[in-house]
């Protein structure tokens, strides 16, 4: 039995507890309440003194590409997304994840995992180009949905199908690892690939091990032009890299309308970015179970227009947070994302911001029955962040400071602790 004694506990589904505590037995939270109550119910036990910290549910990074961490600061953006992707591809063609030695790849994933837990992140939605990362992540003490990324703009469904079936057959899931499938984006994966991914996810999911789905959507204006007009730099690019055989029929729709028209409503997707959306599209999206992951600092890196996350939340869309990869960001910290948003939108409710970084991400990845809030019966994923001010408004305090998490626990196990 372990008792975490904290200045303030923020369970999320109930009021903040001043001088609170969380009792952990094995992988589970068994109690969350005032310190003296927890101590009399569960003590004596090992105790960790966090009386200068706020204790939060572990943070969820719902969209990242950990394997690209070695490209941090290497891919400058010069106002042209396709040029940026070209540069990224060029760098990757020299060091494709598949070409990196096992040792190098493993080191990249290890470091990224370490950086994540040091930032209070306990769950990641990680997308891997050739589905190589899951193998290295499987031994690491981080909760993860490992998405196998799939492409295919030609009429051929055999090779994406074969690849997806292989990913499903080979991935060993466990208490901390689940599989996801990720058709890359509407301009790189045809409607058949989306349908097949959703079908295979449904067929191969079980209660213990559901298969999640994610995709990049409405990320750039080029994507919009490509889907609306069947032309522009996206098409030129596909032709240039030999990924175009003319079988994709231009839908003449915006990315969001096109995605909704694929009729995947039975299989909720986690939609990354959704930077461009009209009011009508937003209303239609809110009628579905799809979630949106917003990556604030990556969004800023690419100079995108203001994101509609507030209208999405108001309309009832589940919006969570991601860092995207270190090729367009400088840390894998969701606390840094929340701090960045708080600075940009000081009037945005800090509780909602915390929800975006915790329970909303857990729900988007299908982990909400296990983690995302602090309560008896939930699995013990937590982060403790030192307070600096007078503690009357602990979330504003931590969002306006730059203190780093002192303690991170994943499924009852201490994975980061500064004593
Ligand atoms: Zn991404």
Boltz pocket constraint, residues with backbone or C-beta under 6 A from the ligand:
constraints:
  - pocket:
      binder: B
      contacts: [[A, 63], [A, 64], [A, 65], [A, 216], [A, 272], [A, 324], [A, 325]]
      max_distance: 6.0
